[in-house]
Amino acid sequence: MLDNKDFSFLEHQNTFDFKGFLIKTASYWRWFLASLVIAFTIAHQVNIRKEKIYSMDTTIVVKEENNPFFTSNTSLVFNWGGTSDQVQNISSTIKSRTHNELVVEKLNYYIDYLIQDDYYTRDAYGAVPFYVNLDKKNANILNQAVYIKFLSPNEFNVRLEFINPTAEVVYYAENKHSELRVAEGEFLKSFKVGEKIALPFLNFVVEMTDQPGDYIGKEYIVKFRNFDDVVASYRGISADIDAKAGSLITLSLQGTNKARMVDYLNETVNTLIKSQLDRKNQFATNTIAFIDSTLAAMDNQLKVSEGEMKSFTKDKNVFDMEADGSMISGNLLQYDVQKDGILRKIAYLNSLNNYLKNSVDFSKLPAPSVAGIDDPNISSNVSKIIALSAERSELAYTVKSERLFNDFDVQIEALKRVLLENIKSAKREVDYDLSLVNSKIAEIESDIRKLPADKQEYVKIKRKYDLSESIINSFLAKRNEAEIVKAANLSDIHFIDSAKDIGRGLVGPNTSVNYILAAFLGVIIPLLLIFALFFIEDSILNTDDITRNTNVPIIGVIGLKAGNSNLTVFEKPKSALSESFRAIRSSLQFIYKKNNLEKSKTLLLTSSISGEGKTYCSINLGTVFALSGKKTILVGLDLRKPKIFEDFGLTNEVGVVNYLIGQSTFDEVIFSTDIPNLDVVSSGPIPPNPSELLIGESMVEFINKLKENYDYILLDTPPVGLVSDAIELSKFADVTLYVVRQNYTKKEMIRLLNNRTERNELTNVSIVFNGYQNKAKYGSGYGDGYGYGYGYGYGNYAQGYHDDEEDHSFMGKIKTIFKKK
């Protein structure tokens, strides 16, 4: 007999049973295994159904590049400025709509090339053996799969599925959308490679690439997307300015196709470089345009002068005419060139003055040097106002910030005020220079008037011709200078690392995280479920649960029964279960000896509710007593639900009820069994008043006769938690065995036992812990042997304890599922 620990019920009723929880957890190993299998299966399916996400990047530097031809002797002054403001502007430009429109248009990224894989449609950009040369002026179907299947190297099918009678088409040249009617169903037609596909909803040519591969019989998907939607998706490009090196910008994209991202990143940088260089060359471009227009006018003047010269010198001695006027013409040309230069300065200053006062866009101003103005203040400020105006115009398409534009306007306005003051000062100087040159020219002209008339006319014609030629040569030199400066300009944006696929860049999905999460959930979910079951069910899990809730001693522990037969000891006498019952027999004999019981011994077996193995224990305890050579009888006193007769192949037509009501004699209700020394008394027909029969004088007489004829009498009684029959019969028992079943008997039923023993309703009570398994498969049934189903005659006491009825609770359904598995 197991010794009881000295723990009171009140002392431990609210203590968390950690050991019991561990035992219950270990017993539900199938739950953990099934949960892990399900979780890992889900994680695996999620992983294989997700496309891999990659990240590609490129790094650029914004560094001021000075033109090597900008020297102290260069008349075309251009000052681009520093890089401090450029970096932030370039970062904003990269995300702008206008910039991304240029890149998307150049790469034709509104055309998708796709391949259908097992679980998803894969972006196959750069991996298909063909490309689509799109007719942008005509319609192409929008956002619908166009299937292309190659039948041979030179022939392919085009297939579409029209679900609706109308389809949306796009005209990329104007970025317009419209709808047209189509025939519902499948469209299928063959075309040749290089042949123009001219349909109401498709207009393009399929050209082959140099990429090798087996593509015959394979089907590819082409999809034409909304241009604005594609641009919007690429505006999410990341442009991070390095915190430590402010001139560095890292561009990055995330997506499923590395080749597509690499091309986009490199092209976006190339577009930036070209755009920035175009702005940087704006000053030189303006100057060249101004010089070209001036040269065109001067060329006409030169031709007119040349014609006059030819006409005048015809049939004349040119050498004679030049003899007296060559020196005068040379001096006059010198001053005429000076005067023309001064007049051009005045014209430029007046034009610049009016332009500054009346215009808001200064990006088209030519360089002051083209008019001979070498004032460094004017040249520098004109270059600055051109740069600011060009930058403001570009940002108008990329940035929506009133504060930023106000800053530009303030700077431009300040430069305008400074330039207007510079113009006033410069005009005073050139007016003075003009008066000096005019006086010199007047002196020379007075000398010319002293010459003969034909020589005066020759000097006049030659004067115009030489002036035009001199001006043209001067402007040609300036134009060449501007072209050299423009050609020598370098962009301030440079690659440090261009985007390249080097086999890395995978950022998702993080399959390892999914598997770790699956392992965590696969353990935690059943653990939480078991934790909930542990508190909801409130079942007895181990001997500690018993000792914590009652002081009634445990007399023995019975293992879990295998099979449906209740005759375990008789059929398997050498099994561990049989030894358990023999151990209980030994403990009972010790109790009998201690209580000085020499003659017949009466043993009453009961339990809290049905299904705890009371009948099973009664049969096998009776068997071990009988096999020891003692005359033993097993009496079925569960009059409401007779069952003990079935295991011995008997009928229940005659039993203890027949004796108690006087229908049968003592010998007529006793039946022998195949087990030596073991007799059985069945309960007999179910009476209408079982409790009254058990407390009558006939019952006392019956027990006394049993004691006269048998060494051991085992009374199999109804559960005390449902009816009071066992309480009435306990007066006949020398020892009462209270059967508790692992993971079945509720802890509150043990409290009921405490109440019975405290009121001495049950005496000499010991507990038999039945159905015990160290790693028990909780929820396993005892088969038909425990199919009580107390429903009749027990009234309200039986509610909630009908073990034959299905448990419709949530936990009951969960247990049923795993029990079947």
ChimeraX attribute file (.defattr): number of C-alpha atoms within 10 A of each C-alpha:
attribute: neighborCount
match mode: 1-to-1
recipient: residues
	/A:1	19
	/A:2	12
	/A:3	10
	/A:4	17
	/A:5	14
	/A:6	10
	/A:7	15
	/A:8	13
	/A:9	17
	/A:10	11
	/A:11	10
	/A:12	15
	/A:13	14
	/A:14	8
	/A:15	9
	/A:16	10
	/A:17	16
	/A:18	9
	/A:19	13
	/A:20	18
	/A:21	18
	/A:22	13
	/A:23	16
	/A:24	23
	/A:25	20
	/A:26	17
	/A:27	19
	/A:28	19
	/A:29	15
	/A:30	15
	/A:31	22
	/A:32	20
	/A:33	14
	/A:34	16
	/A:35	20
	/A:36	21
	/A:37	15
	/A:38	15
	/A:39	22
	/A:40	20
	/A:41	14
	/A:42	14
	/A:43	21
	/A:44	15
	/A:45	12
	/A:46	14
	/A:47	18
	/A:48	14
	/A:49	13
	/A:50	13
	/A:51	18
	/A:52	16
	/A:53	16
	/A:54	18
	/A:55	19
	/A:56	24
	/A:57	22
	/A:58	20
	/A:59	22
	/A:60	18
	/A:61	20
	/A:62	20
	/A:63	17
	/A:64	17
	/A:65	15
	/A:66	16
	/A:67	17
	/A:68	10
	/A:69	18
	/A:70	16
	/A:71	10
	/A:72	8
	/A:73	8
	/A:74	14
	/A:75	19
	/A:76	25
	/A:77	23
	/A:78	23
	/A:79	17
	/A:80	20
	/A:81	14
	/A:82	12
	/A:83	17
	/A:84	13
	/A:85	9
	/A:86	19
	/A:87	19
	/A:88	16
	/A:89	16
	/A:90	18
	/A:91	17
	/A:92	15
	/A:93	21
	/A:94	23
	/A:95	20
	/A:96	21
	/A:97	17
	/A:98	17
	/A:99	21
	/A:100	24
	/A:101	17
	/A:102	15
	/A:103	23
	/A:104	20
	/A:105	13
	/A:106	13
	/A:107	13
	/A:108	15
	/A:109	18
	/A:110	19
	/A:111	20
	/A:112	17
	/A:113	24
	/A:114	21
	/A:115	19
	/A:116	13
	/A:117	9
	/A:118	9
	/A:119	11
	/A:120	12
	/A:121	13
	/A:122	16
	/A:123	20
	/A:124	20
	/A:125	19
	/A:126	16
	/A:127	15
	/A:128	19
	/A:129	16
	/A:130	17
	/A:131	16
	/A:132	17
	/A:133	14
	/A:134	20
	/A:135	18
	/A:136	15
	/A:137	13
	/A:138	19
	/A:139	26
	/A:140	27
	/A:141	23
	/A:142	22
	/A:143	18
	/A:144	18
	/A:145	18
	/A:146	21
	/A:147	19
	/A:148	22
	/A:149	19
	/A:150	20
	/A:151	17
	/A:152	13
	/A:153	12
	/A:154	14
	/A:155	16
	/A:156	21
	/A:157	16
	/A:158	19
	/A:159	18
	/A:160	16
	/A:161	15
	/A:162	15
	/A:163	12
	/A:164	11
	/A:165	11
	/A:166	13
	/A:167	20
	/A:168	16
	/A:169	24
	/A:170	25
	/A:171	18
	/A:172	20
	/A:173	11
	/A:174	10
	/A:175	12
	/A:176	12
	/A:177	15
	/A:178	12
	/A:179	14
	/A:180	13
	/A:181	12
	/A:182	15
	/A:183	13
	/A:184	13
	/A:185	12
	/A:186	10
	/A:187	13
	/A:188	12
	/A:189	10
	/A:190	15
	/A:191	18
	/A:192	18
	/A:193	18
	/A:194	15
	/A:195	13
	/A:196	16
	/A:197	19
	/A:198	14
	/A:199	11
	/A:200	14
	/A:201	19
	/A:202	19
	/A:203	19
	/A:204	19
	/A:205	19
	/A:206	20
	/A:207	15
	/A:208	15
	/A:209	11
	/A:210	7
	/A:211	10
	/A:212	9
	/A:213	9
	/A:214	8
	/A:215	16
	/A:216	14
	/A:217	12
	/A:218	11
	/A:219	18
	/A:220	21
	/A:221	23
	/A:222	20
	/A:223	18
	/A:224	22
	/A:225	19
	/A:226	19
	/A:227	21
	/A:228	14
	/A:229	11
	/A:230	16
	/A:231	23
	/A:232	16
	/A:233	10
	/A:234	20
	/A:235	18
	/A:236	14
	/A:237	18
	/A:238	17
	/A:239	22
	/A:240	15
	/A:241	19
	/A:242	13
	/A:243	9
	/A:244	7
	/A:245	9
	/A:246	15
	/A:247	19
	/A:248	22
	/A:249	25
	/A:250	17
	/A:251	23
	/A:252	19
	/A:253	20
	/A:254	19
	/A:255	17
	/A:256	17
	/A:257	20
	/A:258	27
	/A:259	16
	/A:260	18
	/A:261	24
	/A:262	20
	/A:263	16
	/A:264	22
	/A:265	23
	/A:266	21
	/A:267	19
	/A:268	18
	/A:269	22
	/A:270	16
	/A:271	18
	/A:272	21
	/A:273	18
	/A:274	14
	/A:275	15
	/A:276	19
	/A:277	17
	/A:278	16
	/A:279	20
	/A:280	22
	/A:281	24
	/A:282	21
	/A:283	27
	/A:284	27
	/A:285	20
	/A:286	17
	/A:287	23
	/A:288	24
	/A:289	14
	/A:290	18
	/A:291	22
	/A:292	15
	/A:293	10
	/A:294	15
	/A:295	20
	/A:296	11
	/A:297	13
	/A:298	18
	/A:299	15
	/A:300	12
	/A:301	17
	/A:302	20
	/A:303	14
	/A:304	14
	/A:305	21
	/A:306	19
	/A:307	13
	/A:308	16
	/A:309	19
	/A:310	11
	/A:311	11
	/A:312	15
	/A:313	12
	/A:314	9
	/A:315	8
	/A:316	11
	/A:317	9
	/A:318	13
	/A:319	9
	/A:320	10
	/A:321	18
	/A:322	16
	/A:323	10
	/A:324	15
	/A:325	17
	/A:326	14
	/A:327	11
	/A:328	15
	/A:329	22
	/A:330	13
	/A:331	13
	/A:332	23
	/A:333	20
	/A:334	15
	/A:335	20
	/A:336	22
	/A:337	17
	/A:338	16
	/A:339	20
	/A:340	16
	/A:341	19
	/A:342	23
	/A:343	17
	/A:344	16
	/A:345	23
	/A:346	21
	/A:347	14
	/A:348	21
	/A:349	24
	/A:350	15
	/A:351	12
	/A:352	20
	/A:353	18
	/A:354	12
	/A:355	14
	/A:356	18
	/A:357	12
	/A:358	9
	/A:359	8
	/A:360	12
	/A:361	16
	/A:362	20
	/A:363	22
	/A:364	16
	/A:365	20
	/A:366	25
	/A:367	29
	/A:368	24
	/A:369	20
	/A:370	24
	/A:371	20
	/A:372	17
	/A:373	21
	/A:374	15
	/A:375	13
	/A:376	12
	/A:377	12
	/A:378	22
	/A:379	20
	/A:380	17
	/A:381	19
	/A:382	26
	/A:383	24
	/A:384	22
	/A:385	23
	/A:386	24
	/A:387	24
	/A:388	21
	/A:389	20
	/A:390	18
	/A:391	17
	/A:392	20
	/A:393	14
	/A:394	17
	/A:395	19
	/A:396	12
	/A:397	13
	/A:398	17
	/A:399	17
	/A:400	10
	/A:401	10
	/A:402	9
	/A:403	9
	/A:404	12
	/A:405	16
	/A:406	11
	/A:407	12
	/A:408	17
	/A:409	16
	/A:410	11
	/A:411	15
	/A:412	22
	/A:413	15
	/A:414	12
	/A:415	18
	/A:416	18
	/A:417	13
	/A:418	14
	/A:419	23
	/A:420	18
	/A:421	14
	/A:422	17
	/A:423	21
	/A:424	13
	/A:425	11
	/A:426	17
	/A:427	18
	/A:428	12
	/A:429	12
	/A:430	19
	/A:431	14
	/A:432	11
	/A:433	14
	/A:434	19
	/A:435	12
	/A:436	13
	/A:437	17
	/A:438	15
	/A:439	12
	/A:440	15
	/A:441	18
	/A:442	12
	/A:443	11
	/A:444	16
	/A:445	16
	/A:446	10
	/A:447	12
	/A:448	21
	/A:449	11
	/A:450	10
	/A:451	14
	/A:452	11
	/A:453	11
	/A:454	12
	/A:455	20
	/A:456	18
	/A:457	16
	/A:458	19
	/A:459	23
	/A:460	15
	/A:461	18
	/A:462	20
	/A:463	17
	/A:464	20
	/A:465	21
	/A:466	21
	/A:467	22
	/A:468	25
	/A:469	18
	/A:470	17
	/A:471	19
	/A:472	20
	/A:473	13
	/A:474	13
	/A:475	21
	/A:476	16
	/A:477	12
	/A:478	21
	/A:479	22
	/A:480	12
	/A:481	18
	/A:482	27
	/A:483	16
	/A:484	14
	/A:485	20
	/A:486	21
	/A:487	13
	/A:488	14
	/A:489	19
	/A:490	19
	/A:491	20
	/A:492	20
	/A:493	26
	/A:494	18
	/A:495	17
	/A:496	13
	/A:497	13
	/A:498	17
	/A:499	23
	/A:500	17
	/A:501	13
	/A:502	8
	/A:503	7
	/A:504	11
	/A:505	14
	/A:506	16
	/A:507	12
	/A:508	16
	/A:509	16
	/A:510	12
	/A:511	16
	/A:512	11
	/A:513	11
	/A:514	18
	/A:515	18
	/A:516	14
	/A:517	15
	/A:518	22
	/A:519	18
	/A:520	13
	/A:521	17
	/A:522	21
	/A:523	18
	/A:524	15
	/A:525	15
	/A:526	21
	/A:527	16
	/A:528	11
	/A:529	14
	/A:530	22
	/A:531	15
	/A:532	13
	/A:533	17
	/A:534	19
	/A:535	12
	/A:536	10
	/A:537	16
	/A:538	15
	/A:539	20
	/A:540	24
	/A:541	29
	/A:542	20
	/A:543	16
	/A:544	15
	/A:545	19
	/A:546	24
	/A:547	21
	/A:548	22
	/A:549	23
	/A:550	23
	/A:551	17
	/A:552	20
	/A:553	18
	/A:554	23
	/A:555	22
	/A:556	23
	/A:557	25
	/A:558	25
	/A:559	20
	/A:560	19
	/A:561	20
	/A:562	12
	/A:563	12
	/A:564	14
	/A:565	14
	/A:566	26
	/A:567	18
	/A:568	22
	/A:569	23
	/A:570	17
	/A:571	11
	/A:572	11
	/A:573	16
	/A:574	11
	/A:575	11
	/A:576	13
	/A:577	21
	/A:578	22
	/A:579	15
	/A:580	18
	/A:581	25
	/A:582	21
	/A:583	18
	/A:584	20
	/A:585	20
	/A:586	15
	/A:587	16
	/A:588	20
	/A:589	14
	/A:590	13
	/A:591	16
	/A:592	17
	/A:593	11
	/A:594	9
	/A:595	10
	/A:596	9
	/A:597	12
	/A:598	9
	/A:599	12
	/A:600	17
	/A:601	20
	/A:602	22
	/A:603	21
	/A:604	24
	/A:605	27
	/A:606	30
	/A:607	29
	/A:608	25
	/A:609	29
	/A:610	25
	/A:611	29
	/A:612	28
	/A:613	26
	/A:614	27
	/A:615	27
	/A:616	22
	/A:617	23
	/A:618	25
	/A:619	25
	/A:620	21
	/A:621	23
	/A:622	29
	/A:623	28
	/A:624	24
	/A:625	22
	/A:626	20
	/A:627	18
	/A:628	13
	/A:629	12
	/A:630	17
	/A:631	19
	/A:632	28
	/A:633	29
	/A:634	26
	/A:635	27
	/A:636	26
	/A:637	28
	/A:638	23
	/A:639	25
	/A:640	21
	/A:641	19
	/A:642	20
	/A:643	21
	/A:644	27
	/A:645	20
	/A:646	13
	/A:647	15
	/A:648	17
	/A:649	10
	/A:650	16
	/A:651	13
	/A:652	19
	/A:653	13
	/A:654	20
	/A:655	30
	/A:656	29
	/A:657	26
	/A:658	21
	/A:659	20
	/A:660	20
	/A:661	13
	/A:662	11
	/A:663	13
	/A:664	15
	/A:665	13
	/A:666	16
	/A:667	9
	/A:668	14
	/A:669	21
	/A:670	18
	/A:671	18
	/A:672	14
	/A:673	14
	/A:674	10
	/A:675	15
	/A:676	16
	/A:677	19
	/A:678	24
	/A:679	23
	/A:680	24
	/A:681	26
	/A:682	30
	/A:683	28
	/A:684	25
	/A:685	17
	/A:686	17
	/A:687	15
	/A:688	11
	/A:689	11
	/A:690	16
	/A:691	17
	/A:692	11
	/A:693	18
	/A:694	20
	/A:695	13
	/A:696	12
	/A:697	10
	/A:698	15
	/A:699	19
	/A:700	14
	/A:701	11
	/A:702	14
	/A:703	16
	/A:704	13
	/A:705	12
	/A:706	18
	/A:707	16
	/A:708	10
	/A:709	13
	/A:710	19
	/A:711	19
	/A:712	22
	/A:713	26
	/A:714	24
	/A:715	28
	/A:716	26
	/A:717	26
	/A:718	28
	/A:719	24
	/A:720	21
	/A:721	19
	/A:722	21
	/A:723	18
	/A:724	15
	/A:725	22
	/A:726	27
	/A:727	18
	/A:728	14
	/A:729	19
	/A:730	23
	/A:731	14
	/A:732	17
	/A:733	21
	/A:734	19
	/A:735	22
	/A:736	23
	/A:737	25
	/A:738	25
	/A:739	30
	/A:740	31
	/A:741	26
	/A:742	26
	/A:743	24
	/A:744	22
	/A:745	24
	/A:746	18
	/A:747	21
	/A:748	14
	/A:749	19
	/A:750	25
	/A:751	16
	/A:752	15
	/A:753	22
	/A:754	18
	/A:755	13
	/A:756	15
	/A:757	17
	/A:758	11
	/A:759	10
	/A:760	11
	/A:761	15
	/A:762	24
	/A:763	18
	/A:764	15
	/A:765	21
	/A:766	20
	/A:767	22
	/A:768	25
	/A:769	25
	/A:770	24
	/A:771	24
	/A:772	21
	/A:773	18
	/A:774	13
	/A:775	13
	/A:776	21
	/A:777	18
	/A:778	18
	/A:779	16
	/A:780	16
	/A:781	20
	/A:782	20
	/A:783	14
	/A:784	13
	/A:785	20
	/A:786	20
	/A:787	18
	/A:788	19
	/A:789	16
	/A:790	24
	/A:791	17
	/A:792	9
	/A:793	15
	/A:794	13
	/A:795	11
	/A:796	9
	/A:797	14
	/A:798	18
	/A:799	11
	/A:800	10
	/A:801	18
	/A:802	17
	/A:803	18
	/A:804	15
	/A:805	13
	/A:806	10
	/A:807	14
	/A:808	10
	/A:809	9
	/A:810	9
	/A:811	16
	/A:812	14
	/A:813	13
	/A:814	12
	/A:815	18
	/A:816	16
	/A:817	10
	/A:818	13
	/A:819	14
	/A:820	7
	/A:821	9
